Amino acid sequence: MQHYCNATGNPMPSIAWIKASTGEVVSSNEMHVIAAISQSQSDNYTCLAWNGVGSNDTKPCTIVVNSVISRS
């Protein structure tokens, strides 16, 4: 699963994906990839962009994992 957070600015903004329930920074890239997704990763996430000039910008994203199918 991939989610994108694009931001432009001068200087170039830094990016952080934050998991809402824990406040954990789960990625510091424009693209947040969850390779082996599980139900524990269902949550609200926020993409935060900042460059030290002006105000920060945030965009929400919700990931819902209903079930995981195991392949043998």
N, C-alpha and C positions, 0 to 999 in steps of 0.2 A: 504494500500500500504506500502511495506517495502523495504528499501534499506540498504545494509550492507557496512560497511567500516572497513576492518580488517587491523590492523597494529601490527607489532611486534617490539620489541626493548628492550634494557636494559639501563636505566629503562623503564618500560612499558609506551608506548605513551598515551597521552591524545587525545581524539577525539572531534571534533566539526563539526557539519553540519551547513553550512552558506548559507542563501538565498541570491543570487547574487544581486538582484535588491535593497535590503534594507540593506544588510550587517548584518542582524539579525542572531544570533546563534539560530537555531531552535531545536537543540538537542545536547547533550553532551555524547551520547552513540554510540557504534558501529552500532546499528540498529536505523535507523530513520523511525518511523512509523507515517503515516498520516491516522488516523482512519476515519474521516469524511471529505473526500477530496472535494474541491470545485475548481472552475476555478481560483480563486484568488491565488491558490497555484501552478499554472503553473509557472515555472521559471527554471533558472539554479541554481543548488546547488553545493557547493564544500564541499568535505570531507577533513578536515585538521587534520593531525596527527603530534604531536610534543612531544618530551620528554626532551628538553633542551640540547640535545647532537647532534651535527651535524646539518643538515638542516631539515627544515619542509618538509613534503610531502603532496601534494594535489592531489585529483582526482575529475574530474567534473562529474556531473550527471544532466540530463535534465528531468523534469517532465512536461508533456503536458496533460492537462485535456480538452478534446474536449467538453464534455457535462456531466451533472450530471442527472441521472435518479432518480426521486423521487418515492418512493414506499409508497403507502397508505395502 
